[in-house]
């Protein structure tokens, strides 16, 4: 003890150390504790509902088809003498596609012409006979008045005139028959030159030069593919299947927009041209045809496309981002920010407008709609709302 008294600085140091230690311990025990509620606060991105006009669209997927498809058959029998086009070639209306060996058909035309000429010559000869018989009969009629000829001679002259006239009519009928035969022969000859019934492109070529074709193929075997296949794609058509609830909305003349996977950034415009006025019993859908001009031939048969049909306009419709909508069974709901908390609101939705959807019930239009972070909240949880910039409504 006397040693400590002799060193007062040591005592003072000990006192200061104990005091500092006690102060630190006190502050650690009594200092401000973290706000656990603030630590749990979730930041969500919000947007305000839109109120504006928009086109009501019905969206479908479909395959693109040519406007016309025809399998080219021969209307006469014979061997293929020459193919003038091949697969992938574009052809004009009436362009020559195929020649069937026409040697026999040329001979048939020449023979028919000869027969017709002979028949006409016989008619000319018989004309002279008729004229002579007519003169004789007329002469007899003038002479019988003075009794220079008998009644029998007059009757004979009349019979000869009638017989000559009948023979002339018979020969003229033969001429008519020969003219028909010539026309038929010329038609068969023309059929041996197969031409394009419409402009388009050759999609398939199934036979080669030298193959034998028959006119019976086209009439008795509808499953035959023919010599080649011709497709018209200057106009293309799309068939969509409209579900029963949308049938009253679709009408002929409505505009449609098509996007093909081959051209994702281009919109092709078309028109509803036909509506089948009956439902498919199996699918409960109705077929609707849309025609699209395709003079640049970019769209091909068989391409996959997405089609939207404009069926009306909503005036000043209340819209929210589609990403804000959640679904539970048959219910749709969203979350809004109200008094710093997330609140669930059940809604009814109408038509879709791109990335937005119409709300027909449940909102006033002044709410803060939670878009980003909606899957992190539930009804009543405190949130921190952060307005999203336009075009940034994705989660």
C-alpha positions in Angstrom: 0.0 0.0 0.0 2.8 2.4 0.8 4.2 1.6 -2.6 0.9 2.6 -4.4 0.7 5.8 -2.4 4.2 6.6 -3.5 3.0 6.2 -7.2 -0.3 8.2 -7.5 -0.2 8.1 -11.3 -0.6 4.3 -11.3 -3.7 4.6 -9.2 -5.1 7.3 -11.5 -4.5 5.1 -14.6 -6.3 2.2 -13.1 -9.3 4.3 -12.2 -9.5 5.8 -15.7 -9.3 2.3 -17.4 -12.1 0.9 -15.2 -14.3 3.9 -15.9 -13.8 3.7 -19.7 -14.5 0.0 -19.7 -17.7 0.5 -17.8 -18.8 3.3 -20.1 -18.3 1.1 -23.2 -20.2 -1.8 -21.7 -23.0 0.5 -20.7 -23.3 2.0 -24.2 -23.2 -1.5 -25.8 -26.1 -2.6 -23.6 -28.2 0.6 -23.9 -27.4 1.9 -27.4 -29.9 2.2 -30.3 -30.8 -1.2 -31.7 -31.4 -1.8 -35.5 -35.0 -1.4 -36.7 -36.0 -4.9 -37.7 -39.1 -3.6 -39.5 -36.9 -1.3 -41.6 -34.6 -4.2 -42.5 -37.6 -6.2 -43.8 -39.0 -3.4 -46.0 -39.3 -4.5 -49.6 -38.7 -2.1 -52.5 -41.2 -2.6 -55.3 -41.5 -0.9 -58.7 -44.9 0.7 -59.5 -46.7 2.2 -62.4 -49.9 4.2 -62.8 -52.8 2.8 -64.9 -53.2 4.1 -68.4 -56.5 5.4 -69.9 -56.4 5.6 -73.6 -57.9 4.2 -76.9 -56.6 1.0 -78.3 -57.5 -1.5 -81.0 -59.0 -4.8 -79.8 -57.1 -7.6 -81.4 -57.6 -11.4 -81.5 -54.3 -13.3 -81.7 -53.8 -16.6 -83.4 -51.1 -18.8 -84.9 -51.5 -20.4 -88.3 -49.7 -21.7 -91.3 -49.4 -19.7 -94.5 -50.9 -21.3 -97.7 -50.7 -20.4 -101.4 -53.7 -18.7 -102.8 -54.1 -21.5 -105.4 -52.5 -24.9 -105.7 -53.0 -27.2 -108.7 -51.4 -30.5 -109.8 -50.7 -30.4 -113.5 -52.1 -33.4 -115.4 -52.2 -34.2 -119.1 -55.5 -34.2 -120.8 -54.2 -36.5 -123.6 -52.3 -39.7 -123.7 -48.7 -39.8 -124.7 -45.0 -39.6 -123.7 -43.6 -36.4 -122.3 -41.5 -34.9 -125.1 -40.2 -31.9 -123.3 -40.3 -30.2 -119.9 -39.9 -26.4 -120.3 -39.8 -25.6 -116.5 -38.4 -27.1 -113.4 -38.9 -26.9 -109.6 -38.6 -23.4 -108.3 -39.2 -21.7 -111.6 -41.7 -18.8 -111.7 -44.1 -18.9 -114.7 -46.6 -16.6 -116.3 -50.2 -17.1 -117.2 -50.4 -19.5 -120.2 -46.7 -20.1 -120.3 -45.8 -23.4 -121.9 -44.9 -26.0 -119.2 -44.8 -29.4 -120.8 -45.0 -30.8 -124.3 -46.6 -34.3 -124.9 -45.4 -36.1 -128.0 -47.8 -34.6 -130.5 -46.9 -36.5 -133.7 -50.1 -38.5 -133.7 -52.2 -35.5 -132.9 -50.7 -33.5 -135.8 -51.6 -36.4 -138.1 -55.1 -36.5 -136.7 -55.5 -32.8 -137.4 -54.3 -33.2 -140.9 -56.5 -36.2 -141.5 -59.5 -34.3 -140.2 -58.7 -31.4 -142.5 -58.5 -33.7 -145.5 -61.8 -35.4 -144.6 -63.5 -32.0 -144.2 -62.2 -30.8 -147.6 -63.5 -34.0 -149.3 -66.9 -33.6 -147.6 -67.1 -29.9 -148.7 -66.2 -30.9 -152.3 -69.1 -33.4 -152.3 -71.4 -30.7 -151.1 -70.3 -28.5 -154.0 -71.0 -31.3 -156.4 -74.4 -31.9 -155.0 -75.1 -28.2 -155.2 -74.9 -28.5 -159.0 -77.2 -31.5 -159.0 -79.7 -29.6 -156.9 -79.6 -26.6 -159.1 -80.1 -28.7 -162.2 -83.0 -30.6 -160.6 -84.6 -27.2 -159.7 -84.3 -25.9 -163.2 -85.8 -29.1 -164.6 -88.7 -28.9 -162.2 -89.3 -25.2 -163.0 -89.3 -25.8 -166.7 -91.8 -28.7 -166.3 -94.1 -26.4 -164.4 -94.1 -23.8 -167.2 -94.6 -26.4 -169.9 -97.4 -28.3 -168.3 -99.7 -25.2 -168.7 -99.6 -25.7 -172.4 -99.7 -29.5 -172.0 -96.2 -29.9 -173.6 -95.4 -32.3 -170.7 -97.4 -34.8 -168.8 -98.2 -34.6 -165.1 -96.1 -37.7 -164.6 -93.1 -35.9 -166.0 -93.7 -33.0 -163.6 -94.0 -35.4 -160.7 -90.8 -37.1 -161.7 -89.0 -33.7 -161.8 -90.3 -32.9 -158.4 -89.1 -36.2 -156.9 -85.7 -35.7 -158.5 -85.4 -32.2 -157.0 -86.5 -33.4 -153.5 -84.0 -36.3 -153.7 -81.2 -34.0 -154.7 -82.0 -31.5 -151.9 -82.1 -34.4 -149.4 -78.7 -35.6 -150.6 -77.4 -32.1 -150.3 -78.6 -31.9 -146.6 -77.0 -35.2 -145.9 -73.7 -34.2 -147.3 -73.9 -30.9 -145.4 -74.4 -32.8 -142.2 -71.3 -34.8 -143.0 -69.4 -31.5 -143.4 -70.7 -30.5 -140.0 -69.5 -33.7 -138.5 -66.1 -33.3 -140.1 -65.8 -29.8 -138.7 -66.5 -31.1 -135.2 -64.0 -33.9 -135.8 -61.4 -31.3 -136.9 -62.1 -29.1 -133.8 -61.7 -32.1 -131.6 -58.4 -33.1 -133.2 -57.2 -29.5 -132.9 -58.2 -29.5 -129.2 -56.3 -32.7 -128.5 -53.3 -31.2 -130.3 -53.6 -28.1 -128.2 -53.9 -30.2 -125.0 -50.5 -31.8 -125.9 -49.0 -28.4 -125.1 -49.7 -28.0 -121.3 -49.8 -24.3 -120.2 -49.9 -22.6 -116.8 -53.5 -21.9 -115.7 -52.3 -19.0 -113.6 -49.0 -17.2 -112.7 -47.0 -18.9 -109.9 -44.0 -21.1 -109.2 -43.3 -24.7 -109.8 -43.3 -26.3 -106.3 -42.8 -29.9 -107.4 -41.8 -31.8 -110.6 -42.7 -35.5 -110.3 -42.0 -36.9 -113.8 -39.2 -36.7 -116.3 -38.9 -36.5 -120.1 -40.0 -39.8 -121.7 -42.5 -40.7 -119.0 -45.9 -41.9 -120.3 -48.9 -40.0 -119.1 -52.6 -40.7 -119.5 -55.6 -38.5 -119.4 -57.3 -41.2 -117.3 -54.8 -40.4 -114.5 -56.5 -37.1 -113.7 -60.0 -38.5 -113.7 -59.6 -41.9 -112.0 -56.7 -41.3 -109.5 -57.3 -38.2 -107.5 -54.4 -39.1 -105.3 -51.9 -38.9 -108.2 -49.5 -35.9 -107.9 -49.5 -35.2 -111.6 -46.6 -34.1 -113.7 -45.8 -31.1 -111.5 -47.4 -28.8 -108.9 -48.1 -25.1 -109.5 -48.5 -22.7 -106.6 -49.9 -19.1 -106.7 -48.3 -17.0 -104.0 -48.9 -13.5 -105.4 -51.6 -13.6 -102.8 -51.3 -15.9 -99.8 -54.0 -17.0 -97.4 -54.1 -17.8 -93.8 -56.7 -20.0 -92.1 -57.4 -19.3 -88.4 -59.7 -21.1 -86.0 -61.8 -18.7 -84.0 -63.1 -19.9 -80.7 -66.8 -19.8 -80.1 -66.8 -16.8 -77.7 -65.0 -14.6 -80.3 -67.2 -15.6 -83.3 -69.5 -12.5 -83.0 -66.5 -10.2 -83.2 -65.0 -11.4 -86.5 -66.4 -10.1 -89.8 -65.5 -10.0 -93.4 -63.5 -6.9 -94.3 -61.7 -6.5 -91.0 -58.0 -5.7 -91.1 -55.4 -8.2 -89.9 -51.6 -8.1 -89.2 -49.3 -11.0 -89.7 -45.8 -11.6 -88.5 -43.8 -14.5 -89.9 -40.9 -16.1 -88.1 -38.8 -15.6 -91.1 -39.3 -11.8 -90.9 -39.9 -11.1 -87.2 -39.5 -7.3 -87.6 -41.9 -6.9 -90.5 -45.7 -6.6 -90.3 -47.7 -7.9 -93.3 -51.2 -6.5 -93.7 -54.2 -8.5 -94.9 -58.0 -8.6 -94.8 -60.6 -11.1 -93.6 -62.1 -12.4 -96.8 -64.2 -15.4 -95.8 -65.9 -16.6 -92.7 -67.2 -20.2 -92.6 -70.7 -20.0 -91.2 -70.4 -23.3 -89.3 -68.5 -24.6 -86.3 -66.2 -27.6 -86.3 -68.0 -30.1 -84.1 -64.8 -31.5 -82.8 -62.9 -28.3 -81.9 -65.9 -25.9 -81.5 -64.1 -23.4 -83.6 -65.0 -21.5 -86.8 -62.6 -21.2 -89.8 -61.8 -17.7 -90.9 -59.7 -17.0 -94.0 -57.4 -14.0 -94.3 -55.8 -13.0 -97.7 -52.6 -11.0 -97.9 -51.0 -9.5 -101.0 -47.6 -10.9 -101.6 -46.3 -9.5 -104.9 -42.7 -9.6 -103.6 -43.2 -13.3 -102.8 -41.5 -13.1 -99.5 -44.2 -15.2 -97.8 -44.0 -18.9 -98.7 -46.5 -21.7 -98.4 -46.0 -23.6 -95.1 -44.4 -20.7 -93.2 -45.5 -20.3 -89.6 -47.1 -17.0 -88.6 -48.7 -15.1 -85.8 -51.9 -13.3 -86.8 -53.8 -10.5 -85.1 -57.3 -9.5 -86.3 -58.5 -6.0 -85.4 -62.1 -6.5 -84.3 -62.9 -3.1 -82.7 -61.7 -0.1 -80.7 -61.9 0.5 -77.0 -62.4 4.2 -76.1 -60.5 5.5 -73.1 -60.0 2.0 -71.7 -58.2 1.6 -68.3 -55.0 -0.5 -68.9 -52.3 -1.9 -66.8 -49.1 -3.9 -67.7 -49.8 -7.5 -68.3 -46.8 -8.4 -66.0 -48.7 -6.9 -63.1 -51.5 -9.5 -63.2 -51.3 -12.6 -61.1 -53.7 -15.6 -61.5 -55.1 -18.0 -59.0 -57.4 -20.6 -60.5 -60.1 -18.6 -62.3 -59.3 -15.3 -60.5 -57.0 -12.5 -61.6 -55.6 -10.0 -59.1 -52.9 -7.4 -58.7 -51.1 -5.7 -55.8 -51.2 -2.0 -55.2 -49.4 0.3 -52.8 -51.8 1.8 -50.2 -50.6 3.6 -47.1 -47.1 2.1 -47.4 -48.4 -1.4 -47.6 -49.1 -3.9 -50.4 -52.8 -4.5 -50.9 -54.3 -7.3 -53.1 -57.1 -6.2 -55.4 -59.2 -8.7 -57.4 -59.8 -7.5 -61.0 -61.6 -8.5 -64.1 -59.6 -8.1 -67.4 -60.8 -7.5 -70.9 -59.0 -7.2 -74.2 -55.2 -7.4 -74.5 -53.3 -4.5 -76.1 -49.7 -5.6 -76.7 -48.0 -5.7 -73.2 -51.0 -4.1 -71.5 -54.4 -5.5 -70.7 -57.7 -3.8 -70.2 -59.2 -3.7 -66.6 -63.0 -3.8 -66.6 -63.5 -4.0 -62.9 -61.6 -3.4 -59.7 -59.6 -0.2 -60.3 -60.4 3.5 -60.3 -57.3 4.5 -62.3 -55.5 6.3 -59.5 -53.7 3.4 -57.9 -50.0 2.6 -57.7 -49.8 -0.8 -59.4 -46.9 -3.1 -58.3 -45.1 -4.6 -61.3 -41.5 -5.2 -60.2 -41.4 -7.3 -57.1 -45.0 -8.4 -57.1 -44.0 -12.0 -56.4 -42.2 -10.9 -53.3 -45.2 -9.3 -51.5 -48.4 -10.4 -50.0 -51.4 -8.6 -48.7 -50.6 -6.1 -45.9 -46.8 -6.3 -46.1 -45.0 -2.9 -45.8 -43.3 -1.9 -49.0 -41.2 0.9 -50.3 -42.7 2.1 -53.7 -40.3 3.1 -56.4 -42.0 4.5 -59.6 -40.8 2.8 -62.8 -39.8 4.7 -65.9 -42.0 4.2 -69.0 -41.0 1.1 -70.8 -39.4 -0.4 -67.7 -42.3 -2.4 -66.3 -40.8 -5.8 -66.5 -39.9 -7.6 -63.4 
